[in-house]
């Protein structure tokens, strides 16, 4: 199996182009800060915007409590071998 990796630089809010800046500002208002993952996803603003929409829908519309939601995210992170 071939593994592919991209090495795009994270985008800082202060240096972002208008579309990426708009989505990063949305992230900042939702989460209170901009996680590194979001800075990297901002290279494709549509991807980050879609992720934020899904994240917000899960948080607001799932039948899981806060602790259960965190378990879901931790499980996803572990399964994807996230290092943070």
FINU-182589 format. One line per field, with one value per residue (C-alpha): x, y, z; residue in one letter. Coordinates in nm, 4 decimals. Each point is the difference from the previous one (the first is absolute). Example, Ala and Ser with C-alpha at 12.3 -4.5 7.8 and 13.67 -1.06 7.14 Angstrom:
u [1.2300, 0.1370]
v [-0.4500, 0.3440]
w [0.7800, -0.0660]
res [a, s]
***
This chain:
u [0.0000, 0.1349, -0.0076, -0.0279, 0.0718, -0.0202, 0.2119, -0.1962, 0.0894, -0.2659, -0.1798, -0.0015, -0.3119, 0.2068, 0.1443, -0.3039, -0.1577, -0.3605, -0.1784, 0.2320, -0.0120, -0.3786, -0.0015, 0.2771, -0.2010, -0.2991, 0.2202, 0.1230, -0.3564, -0.1099, 0.2934, 0.1582, 0.3397, 0.1334, 0.1319, 0.3013, -0.2157, -0.2248, 0.2984, 0.1074, -0.3510, -0.0265, 0.2144, -0.3322, -0.2586, -0.2926, 0.1347, 0.0341, -0.3435, -0.1579, 0.1813, -0.1170, -0.3591, 0.0075, 0.1713, -0.2619, -0.2863, 0.1429, 0.0436, -0.3480, -0.2129, 0.1427, -0.1715, 0.3341, 0.0877, 0.3215, 0.2061, -0.1292, 0.0841, 0.3546, 0.0295, -0.1067, 0.2661, 0.2690, -0.0843, 0.0238, 0.3326, 0.1416, -0.1212, 0.1668, 0.3205, -0.0112, 0.3033, -0.1611]
v [0.0000, 0.3402, 0.2723, 0.3602, 0.3046, 0.3695, 0.2562, 0.3210, 0.2760, 0.0853, 0.3258, 0.2620, 0.2127, 0.3164, -0.1192, -0.1742, 0.0883, 0.1280, -0.3356, -0.1863, 0.2926, -0.0117, -0.3717, 0.0345, 0.2766, -0.2360, -0.2615, 0.2538, 0.0984, -0.3651, -0.1365, 0.3068, -0.0630, -0.1409, -0.3555, -0.0984, -0.2414, 0.2892, 0.2125, -0.2822, -0.0628, 0.3711, -0.0781, -0.1290, 0.2388, -0.2105, -0.3014, 0.1927, 0.1574, -0.3408, -0.1430, 0.2891, -0.0432, -0.3726, 0.0607, 0.2557, -0.2269, -0.2907, 0.2162, 0.1532, -0.2818, -0.3267, -0.1753, -0.0356, 0.1957, 0.2039, -0.2831, -0.2463, 0.2428, 0.0270, -0.3797, -0.0054, 0.2591, -0.1744, -0.3313, 0.1570, 0.1617, -0.3271, -0.1948, 0.2571, -0.0101, 0.3710, 0.1078, 0.2760]
w [0.0000, -0.0927, 0.2604, -0.1035, 0.2030, -0.0661, 0.1719, -0.0226, 0.2415, 0.2577, -0.0663, 0.2740, 0.0350, -0.0372, -0.3331, -0.1497, -0.3328, 0.0297, -0.0404, 0.2376, 0.2431, 0.0080, 0.0816, 0.2594, 0.1672, 0.0052, 0.1687, 0.2530, 0.0891, 0.0348, 0.1973, 0.1582, -0.1615, -0.3262, 0.0368, -0.2108, -0.1981, -0.1035, -0.1056, -0.2283, -0.1315, -0.0884, -0.3052, -0.1360, 0.1498, -0.1258, 0.1855, 0.3251, -0.0386, -0.0582, 0.3029, 0.2213, -0.1166, 0.0785, 0.3344, 0.1036, -0.1107, 0.2000, 0.3103, -0.0251, -0.1406, 0.1275, 0.2841, 0.1773, 0.3120, 0.0177, 0.1490, -0.2595, -0.2807, 0.1315, 0.0026, -0.3661, -0.0922, 0.2047, -0.1640, -0.3461, 0.0935, 0.1308, -0.3021, -0.2291, 0.2073, 0.0832, 0.1993, 0.2033]
res [x, x, x, x, x, x, x, x, x, x, x, x, x, x, x, x, x, x, x, x, x, x, x, x, x, x, x, x, x, x, x, x, x, x, x, x, x, x, x, x, x, x, x, x, x, x, x, x, x, x, x, x, x, x, x, x, x, x, x, x, x, x, x, x, x, x, x, x, x, x, x, x, x, x, x, x, x, x, x, x, x, x, x, x]
***
